[in-house]
Amino acid sequence: MDTYERKQKILEILNREGRVKVSQLSHIFGVSEVTIRSDLADMETENLLSRVHGGAISSYKSYYNMSLQQRISSNPGAKQTIASCAAAMIEENDTVMFNPGTTTLAVFRAIPPRMNLSIVTNSLEIATEASANPNFNTILLGGAINAKYRFIYGDDANVQLEKYHADKLFLSVDGIDTESGLTTYYAQEVETAKLMLKNSALKIVVADSTKIGRSAFVKIADTQNADYIITNASSGAAEEIEKIQAMNGPRLIVANEKK
């Protein structure tokens, strides 16, 4: 197998698992770890992946440039697995906050429509769908609009948010790391996300395993600020998941996909 073929196989594994390890790839391809590190360095230069300690994760740059619909279609099995687990935590007559994100959208869509709930969100997508259900009392925060990713942000939204308190918050993030904490690509989201954490009794972070061990652009809060982190099972993220489980902080739930 030549270098090009090996890199294509690495991408296939990465797209399937979300993360690869140098030692794992060395064993699979029967080449040295030095060779694998060189492959990963070349691929990072081409924006095909991002290197992390001991391996690599899928490149945030390609995800960053996706449209909202492309993101919704990305890793749907993992998001549905997480959503089913998360939605089961919602109780009748809860007030629930959602920040924008394709995983929080999946959680919302997993809620039984017969439930009576109050929903507070700055996601245009969630608010639009929620408002169609007469059982949901839906509050969309007002403020400036990010039209590409369909969310509300800014001082007006934050002033309004200060008035509300939720029983549960479902927070979507772009990175979870024991050192960097909970992070996002979008500085516009940060203050609203912080207020949601402050004004919620139970704080539940939902993120697929490709976000575990990743640090995005802006920090929202320390990982310990979450009460729960719900992710999906992934052999590639097992080491990072263990680090979070060892923390004196959130309870980490690893949801397994139903066969």
C-alpha positions in Angstrom: 0.0 0.0 0.0 1.5 3.4 -1.0 1.3 6.6 1.0 -1.7 7.9 -0.9 -3.8 4.7 -0.3 -2.8 4.7 3.4 -3.9 8.3 3.8 -7.3 7.5 2.1 -7.8 4.6 4.5 -6.9 6.8 7.5 -9.6 9.2 6.3 -12.1 6.4 6.1 -11.3 5.3 9.6 -11.4 8.9 10.8 -14.8 9.6 9.2 -16.2 6.4 10.8 -14.7 6.8 14.3 -14.1 10.5 14.6 -10.7 9.9 16.0 -7.6 7.8 15.3 -4.5 6.8 17.4 -1.0 6.6 16.1 -0.5 3.2 17.7 -3.7 1.9 16.2 -2.8 3.0 12.7 0.7 1.7 13.0 -0.7 -1.7 13.8 -3.3 -1.6 11.1 -0.9 -0.7 8.3 2.2 -2.4 9.5 4.4 0.7 9.4 6.3 2.6 12.1 4.6 5.2 14.3 7.1 7.7 12.9 5.6 7.1 9.4 2.1 7.5 10.7 2.9 10.8 12.4 4.4 12.0 9.1 1.2 11.0 7.3 -0.9 12.8 9.9 1.3 16.0 9.7 0.8 16.1 5.9 -2.9 15.6 6.3 -3.2 18.3 8.8 -1.4 20.7 6.4 -4.1 19.8 3.9 -6.9 20.6 6.5 -8.0 17.0 6.4 -7.7 16.5 10.1 -6.4 18.0 13.4 -3.6 16.4 15.3 -4.0 15.8 19.0 -1.8 14.0 21.6 -1.3 10.4 20.4 -3.3 10.7 17.2 -5.8 12.9 15.3 -9.4 14.0 15.2 -11.6 15.1 12.3 -10.8 18.6 11.2 -13.0 21.3 12.7 -12.2 23.5 9.7 -14.4 21.5 7.3 -17.1 21.3 9.9 -16.9 25.0 10.6 -17.6 25.7 6.9 -20.6 23.4 6.7 -24.1 24.8 6.3 -26.6 24.1 9.1 -28.3 21.4 7.0 -24.9 19.8 6.3 -24.2 19.8 10.0 -27.6 18.2 10.8 -26.7 15.4 8.4 -23.3 14.9 10.0 -22.9 11.9 12.4 -26.7 11.4 12.7 -26.5 8.0 14.4 -24.5 9.3 17.3 -26.7 12.4 17.7 -29.9 10.3 17.7 -28.3 8.0 20.3 -27.4 10.9 22.5 -30.8 12.6 22.0 -32.8 9.5 23.0 -30.8 9.3 26.3 -31.1 13.0 27.0 -34.8 13.4 26.2 -35.6 10.7 28.7 -34.4 13.1 31.4 -37.2 15.6 30.7 -40.2 15.5 32.9 -43.8 16.7 32.5 -44.2 20.5 33.1 -40.4 21.1 33.0 -39.0 24.4 31.9 -36.2 23.5 29.5 -33.5 25.7 27.9 -31.8 24.8 24.6 -28.8 26.6 23.1 -28.4 26.3 19.3 -26.7 23.2 17.9 -27.5 20.2 15.9 -27.3 17.9 18.9 -29.7 20.0 21.0 -32.0 20.1 18.0 -31.9 16.3 18.0 -32.7 16.2 21.7 -35.7 18.5 21.1 -36.9 16.3 18.3 -36.7 13.3 20.6 -39.2 14.8 23.1 -42.6 13.1 23.1 -44.9 15.7 21.6 -47.7 15.0 24.1 -45.6 16.4 27.0 -46.5 19.8 28.4 -43.3 21.9 28.6 -42.0 25.5 28.6 -39.1 25.9 26.2 -36.7 28.8 26.3 -34.2 29.0 23.4 -32.1 31.2 21.2 -32.2 28.7 18.4 -34.5 29.8 15.5 -34.7 26.1 14.4 -35.9 24.8 17.7 -38.3 27.7 18.3 -39.9 27.3 14.9 -40.5 23.6 15.4 -41.6 24.0 19.1 -44.1 26.7 18.3 -46.0 24.3 16.1 -46.9 22.2 19.1 -49.7 23.6 21.3 -48.4 21.6 24.3 -45.2 23.7 24.3 -45.0 27.2 25.7 -42.2 28.5 23.6 -40.1 31.5 24.3 -37.6 32.7 21.6 -35.1 35.2 22.9 -34.9 38.4 21.0 -31.8 40.1 19.7 -29.3 40.0 16.8 -29.6 37.1 14.4 -26.9 34.9 13.0 -28.6 34.0 9.8 -26.3 31.3 8.6 -26.6 29.2 11.7 -30.0 30.5 12.8 -29.5 31.6 16.3 -30.1 34.8 18.4 -27.4 36.6 20.3 -26.4 39.9 21.9 -27.2 42.1 24.8 -31.0 42.2 24.2 -31.1 38.4 24.3 -29.0 38.2 27.5 -31.1 40.9 29.3 -34.3 38.9 28.5 -32.6 35.6 29.5 -31.8 37.0 33.0 -35.5 36.9 33.8 -35.9 33.1 33.2 -34.9 30.0 35.2 -35.0 26.5 33.8 -35.3 23.1 35.4 -33.0 21.7 32.8 -30.5 23.0 30.3 -29.3 21.1 27.2 -26.1 22.7 26.0 -24.4 21.8 22.7 -20.7 22.5 22.5 -17.9 22.1 20.0 -15.3 20.9 22.3 -15.0 19.2 25.8 -11.5 18.9 27.3 -10.4 18.4 30.9 -8.1 21.4 30.6 -9.8 23.8 28.2 -13.3 23.1 29.5 -16.5 23.5 27.4 -15.7 25.5 24.2 -17.4 26.8 21.1 -16.3 28.1 17.7 -18.6 31.1 18.0 -17.8 34.0 20.3 -21.3 35.4 19.7 -22.7 32.4 21.6 -20.6 32.5 24.7 -22.3 35.1 27.0 -25.8 33.6 26.3 -24.5 30.1 27.0 -22.9 31.3 30.3 -26.2 32.8 31.4 -28.1 29.6 30.5 -25.7 27.7 32.7 -26.2 30.2 35.5 -30.0 30.1 35.3 -30.6 26.4 35.1 -31.0 23.9 37.9 -29.7 20.9 36.0 -27.0 21.4 33.4 -26.7 18.7 30.7 -24.0 19.0 28.0 -24.7 16.9 24.9 -21.9 16.3 22.4 -20.9 13.4 20.2 -17.6 11.7 20.7 -15.8 13.7 18.0 -16.1 16.7 20.4 -14.4 14.9 23.3 -10.8 15.9 23.8 -11.2 18.8 21.4 -10.7 22.5 22.2 -12.6 25.0 20.1 -12.1 28.7 19.7 -13.8 30.2 22.8 -14.2 28.9 26.3 -17.8 28.9 27.8 -17.0 27.4 31.2 -15.0 24.8 33.0 -16.1 21.2 32.4 -17.0 20.9 36.1 -19.9 23.4 35.6 -21.9 20.7 33.9 -23.9 18.2 36.0 -24.1 15.7 33.2 -22.2 15.1 29.9 -23.9 12.8 27.5 -21.9 11.4 24.5 -21.9 8.3 22.4 -19.6 5.2 22.7 -16.5 5.4 20.6 -13.3 3.3 20.8 -11.3 6.3 19.4 -12.4 8.6 22.2 -12.1 6.0 25.0 -9.0 7.5 26.6 -10.4 11.0 26.6 -13.7 9.7 28.0 -11.8 8.1 30.9 -10.1 11.3 31.7 -13.5 13.1 32.1 -14.9 10.2 34.1 -11.9 10.5 36.5 -12.7 14.2 37.1 -14.3 15.4 40.3 -17.2 17.0 38.4 -19.9 16.0 35.9 -21.4 12.6 35.6 -20.5 11.3 32.2 -23.1 9.1 30.4 -21.9 7.1 27.4 -25.0 6.2 25.4 -24.8 3.0 23.3 -26.4 3.0 19.8 -29.4 0.6 19.7 -29.0 -2.2 17.2 
